[in-house]
Amino acid sequence: MRSTVGRGTGTGADTADRDPAIDLVRFICLALVVVGHSMMVSPVLHVDGTVTTENTLAQQDWFEPIIWIFMVMPLFFVTGGITGLQSWRRLEADGGTAAQFIRARLLRLLRPATPLLATMVAGLSVAAVLGVDPQVVQLMAAGAAMPLWFLAAYLAAQLNIPVLAALHTRAPWLSLCLLAGLVVAVDCLRGVLPDLANANLVFVWCTVQQLGFLAADGYFSRLSRSGLVGLAVAAHLLLGIVTGLGLYRGNMLVNLNPPNLTLVVLAVAQLATMDLARPVLEPLAGIRWISLLLALAGSRSLTVYLWHLPLLVGMSGLLLLAPVPTPASGSAEWWWSRPLVVMALVVLLLPVAAAFGHLEERTKANPAVHFRPTRAVAAVVVVLIPVADAALSGLSLALLAAGTACFSVAIALLDGFPVHRRDRRRGRHGRRTIATGLK
């Protein structure tokens, strides 16, 4: 991979542009996630009136080896490490602080997530008032909000970038090995201390993000094509050994929650494969209509990710209650209906992206604007309380409401609402209004 960041100095990051190949990879990953979830959500209405959900795709025997290819979450964190390190070095070179970086990263995630939580609370509350069975309300809350675990993991990784970047600058390989060692230690102890496995929500994704740091600094670009092929093959062989010996499950969906070492090894294979594909990715990303699509999708990617499963669950639930025949989960008719489901989901996502996508506009961390570190710390604590509870205990209507309130408080702490204030530094009679929203 080409190095777009000057190692350890931050100077190369000052002029670094967005990498279209990385944008294309992230778009492909997002599309695979949306399509994959459309093949997993399958609510079933039983004779006694109860409703359950079936993960149809995960129940297919042939799918277990395929998920090694389509489990793209590690690649999300690799690319997040690449762009995150570049952003931090740009800010640091301009005299910015870790608190300013954390503020920008938090607002980037909280602004689009908060209206989603509020909408879900309102919709599920109305359903409860209308007499929908509490079990169904709980099922919809847990299923629709499943992508929110990503917030816990992604925040844990991104908010640690200033510290992890400093370790990477001093000792890139040692810092990676130390993080990987923590992952292995947690995996070894999870049998004795099951709750300890949740620590890998931090350690696994920070390790994968650290691989992105190495990629950003060009370490993998130094390998020949045969070296990259060998790295990808070796990583898959290692996965085959640890799963074949029964040390880990072969199902990557199981390995995702809580995450374990297999996802780190898979990230190595995916990073090597992405570098091998660069001669194809770069010309594709340079095609005008694809470039325009990537620019549009990139500015709305988090909105699509957060909203696609709630919309899918809501659509599936309405179809289940509607007086129309629904094919049995996993039947031939069910599989033939999947393209229609995907197209309907895309149609629903378009107005949502248009309405809420502007909330994703990047918050620039302005080094010239002073921001108190204590407010950043307080916002992190306020956000992580409901996020950690959701990751550890699952989601409920009450927790969604608490999350909405906590996220709103955090945005206020970060001066993230577009309010206007007087700047008294110009004297008693001089007035100036400044936007405290996007900087």
N, C-alpha and C positions, 0 to 999 in steps of 0.2 A: 504494500500500500504506500502510496506516496506520502511523504512527510509534509504536512502543511503547517507544522508547529516547530519552531526552533527549540531544540532540546534544552530544557532547564533554564532558558533565558527569558522566554516569553516574547522575544522579539519577532520571531516568525509568525506569531499569532496576531500581531498587530494588523497585518495586511491579509490575513487568511480569509478567503472567501468560502462560501458554502460549497461543499463537494457534491456535485450533481449525482455521482455514482452512489454516494451514501444516501442521498435523498431517494434515489430509485430503490435501493435496498429496503429502506424503511417503509416506502409505499407498498412494496411487494409483501413485506412482513405483515403490514396492517391488513391488506387484502386477504391474506391467508388466514389471519385471525378471524375476520368477519365471516368468511366462507366456512371456516371450520366450526365456529359456534353455531352457524345455521344448520349444521349437520349433527349437532349435539343436543340442542334444546328440543325436547319432545315430551310435553305434558300429556298425562294419561288420565282420563276421567273414568273412574271405576263405577261398578254397578251400585255400590253403597253411597255414591256421591262424593267420595273422597278423591283428591287429585294428587298425583305424584308426578315426578319428572324422571325421565330416563335419558341417560347419556348414550344415545344410540351408537354414535361413532366409536366410543370407547368400548362398547360391548362386542365389537367385531374382532374376531381373532386375527384377521389379516391386517388390522390397523396398528397393532403394537409395533411391528418393525417400521411401518410407514411414518409413525409419529417421530421417529428419529430424524426424519427429513423435515417434517412440518412443524416441529417444536421450535418456533422461531424466537421465543422469549429471550434466550441468551443473546441472540443477534441484536435485539432491541437494546440490551444493556451494553453491548460492545460499541454500537454506534453512539449510544448516549455517552459513553466514556470518551469517545473521540471528540464529539462536539462540545461536551462539558469541559474537557481540559482546554480546548481552544478558547472557549468563552472566559474561563477563569484566568487564563494567561493574558488575554487581551485586557481584562479589567485590572489585573494586577500590574501590568506594564503601565497603565494609565494612572496608577496610584490608588486604585480602588481597594476595598477591604472585603474580608470574608463575610461580614454582616451584610454588605451591599449585594454580594453574590447570592447569599441565602435568601435575601428579600426577593430578588428577581426570580429565583428558582421557585420559591414558594408561591408567589403570585401567578407564575406561569401555569401552575397546576391547580391552585385553589379557585381562581376566577371561573374557569369552565366547569369545575366539579361542583361548586356550591349551588348553582341553579338546577343542576341535575338532581342533587339530593333534595332540594326544596320541592321540585316537581314530583319526585317519587313519594315524598311524605304526603303531599297534597292528594295525589292520585290514590295511594293506598288507604289514606284516611277516608276518602270518599267511598272507596270500595267497602271498607269496614262499616261505615254508616249505612250503606245500602243493604247490608246484611250478608255480604260475602263471608263465607266460612273463615274464621280466624286462621285455620290451618292453611288455607289457600293464600291469604294475605301474607302470612309468614313465608310461605314457599316462594311467592313472587318477590318478596323483599330480598330473600337470600339469593335467589337465582338472578334477578335483574341487576343486583349490585355486585355480583361476583367480580367484575373487572376492577372494582375499587381496591382489591388487594394489591393491584399494581401500584397504587398511590403509596401504600406503605413501603413496598420494596424500592420503588423508584426514588421516593423521598429519602429513604435511608441511604441510598447510594449517592444521590446527587448532593445532598447536604453535607456529605463528608468529602466532597471533591477538594476543597482548599487544603485539608489536612492530608488526604491521600496523595494529592499532587505534590505536596512538599516531600513526602516520603519517596514518591516516585522519582523526583528530581535528584535526590541524594543517592538512592539505591533502588533502581527500578526492578531488578530481578529479585532482590532480597525482599522488598515490600510485597511483591506478588507471591513469593513463596511463604511469607509469614501469614498472609491472608488465606492462602490455600491450606496451610497447616491448621489454621483455626477451623476451616471447613471440615477437614478430616477429623480433628479432635471432637467436634460436635457430633459428627456421624458415628464415631466410635462409642460415644457416651449416651447416644439417644436411646439405646436399649435399656440402660439403667435409669436414666433421667429423661423420660419421653418429652417433657415440656421444654427441655434444653434444645430440642430440634428446631424450635422456632427462632433460635439465635441465628440460624443460617439464612433467615430472611434478610439479614444484614450481611453476614460474612460471604455467602455465595455470590450475591449480586455485586458487592463491592469488589470481589475477586474478578468477576467477569468484566466489570467496569475498568479494572486495572489493566486487563488485556487490551481494552480500547485505548488506554493511555499509551501502551507500548506500540500499538498500531499507529496512533497519531504521531508518534515520534519516529516512525519509519523503521522500526525494528524488523517487522515482517517483510518489508519491501526489499530487505537485503538478502532474502532467501531467493534462490532460483526457483523456476517453475517446478522442477523436479523436487526441490526441497519442500515447497508448499504441498505438493501431492503427497510426499512422504509424511509430512506433518498431519495432514487430514486423515490419511490411512492409519497412521499410528494411533491417533486419537480414537478412531472408530474401533480399532483392534483392542485398545484398552477398555473401551466401553463393553465390547463383546466379552472380554475376560471377566470384568467385575460383575457383569450381569449373569454371565454363564456360570460363574462360581457361586452365585446366589448372594453375593455381598450386597447387591442392589437389585431392585426390581427392573425388569426390562421395559416396563411401561413408563414412558417419560411423563405422562400425565400424573401418574402416582408420584413420580420423583419430583414433581413441581411443587407439591404441597405436603409438608414443608420441603424446600429445595435441598438438594444434597450435591455431592461431588460430581455426579454424572453430568449435571448441567454445566459445570465448569469445563469438563472434558469436551462436552458437546460444543461449547462456545469456541474452544480452540479449533475444532474441526470446521465450524461454520466461518470463523475468521479466515482460516487458510483458504477455504472454498471461495469466499467473497473476494479475496485478493487474486485468486486464479481467474475469477470471472471478470476482472476489471477491463480486459480488452474488449469484452462484449458490453459491459455495463456503461462504460463511458460514452461510446458512440450512440447507444440507445438513449441515454439521458440527454444527449445533445440534440436529438431530433426535436424540432420546434414544438409540435403538438404535445409530445411527451414532457418537454421542459415546462410548458404552460400548465399541464396537468399536475406535475410535481409541485409547482409553485402554489397552485390552488389547494391541492390536497395537503401539502405540508403546512399551510396556514390554518387548516381545520382538522388536522390528524388526531389531536387529543379529544376534540369534540366527538369525532366519529368513534373513537375507541370507547369513550365513556358512555355514549348514548346507544351504541348498536345493540348491546345485550338487553337493556331495559325495553327498547322498542321491540326486539325480537320476542321477548317473554310476553309483553303486552299483546302483541299481535297473535301469538300462539294461544294465549289464554282466551282472547275474544273468539278466535276460530273454534276453540274447544267448546265454548258455551253457545256458539251460534248453531242454528238448526241446519247445519250442512255436514255432509259425511266427511269424516277425516280418516285417512288411511292409517292402518296399524303401524306402529313404530317399527322400522326396519324392513317393512314389506317393500315389494318392488314399486308399488304405487307411491309409497312414502319417499323412496329415493328419487323417483321421477319428478316429485313435487319440489325437490330442493332448489332447482334453478328458479322456479317461480317464487319461492320464499326469499331467495337472495335478491331477486329483482324488486320484490315488494319492499324488502328492507332498505334497499338503496333509495327507492322512491320516498320512503319515510324519512331517511337520513338527510335528504336534500334540504327540505325546509328547516329542519333542526339545525343543520350546519349554517344555513343562511341566518337564522335567528340568533344563535349563540356562538357561532364561530369567531366573531370579532373579539370575544373575551379572551381568545388565545393570543392576541397581539402581544408580541414579546415585550416584557418589561425590561427596559435598559437600565442596568446598574450604573448610574451616573456618579463618577468619582467626585464631582464637584458638589454634590448634594450630601450633606452630612446625615448619617442615619445611625441611631444609637444601637449598639450591639445588644443591649438588654432587651430591646423590643423584638429583635430577631429571635433571641433565645426564648422569650415568652411566647412568641407566635409558634415556634417549633413545638414547644411543650403542649400548647393548646391544640395543635393539629394532631400530634402523635397520640394523644389520649384516645380519641374515638377511632383513629385509624388502627392503632395497635389492638384495641378491643375487638374491632371487626375482624382483623387478621387472625386473632387467637380464638375468638368465641363465636364468630359468625355474625350475620347481620339480622337485625330486627327493625320493626317500624320505629321503636323507641330510640334505637341507636342511630338510625338515619336522621331522626329529628335532632338528636344531640350533636351529630356530625355537622348538620346544617348550621346550628348555632355556633359551634366551635370554629368552623371554617369562616363564618362571618366575623367573629371576634378577631380571628387571626388576620383577616384582610384589613380590618380597622387598625389593628396594631401596626401593620406594615404600611399604613397610609395608602392602601390600595384602592379605596373608593374615590371616584373622580369628583371630589369636593373642592371648593375654592376657599383659600384662606388669605388673610391680610398679611403682608410682610411688613413688619414695623421697622425694619432696619433702615428704611428710607426717611424716617422722621415722622413727626406727629401728623403732618399734613400730606405727606406723600403716600400714596396707596398703590399697591400692586397685587394683582391676583395671580396665583400660580396654580397650575393643575397638579394635584398630588397623585394623580393616577399613573398613567404610563410615562415613564421617564426615558 
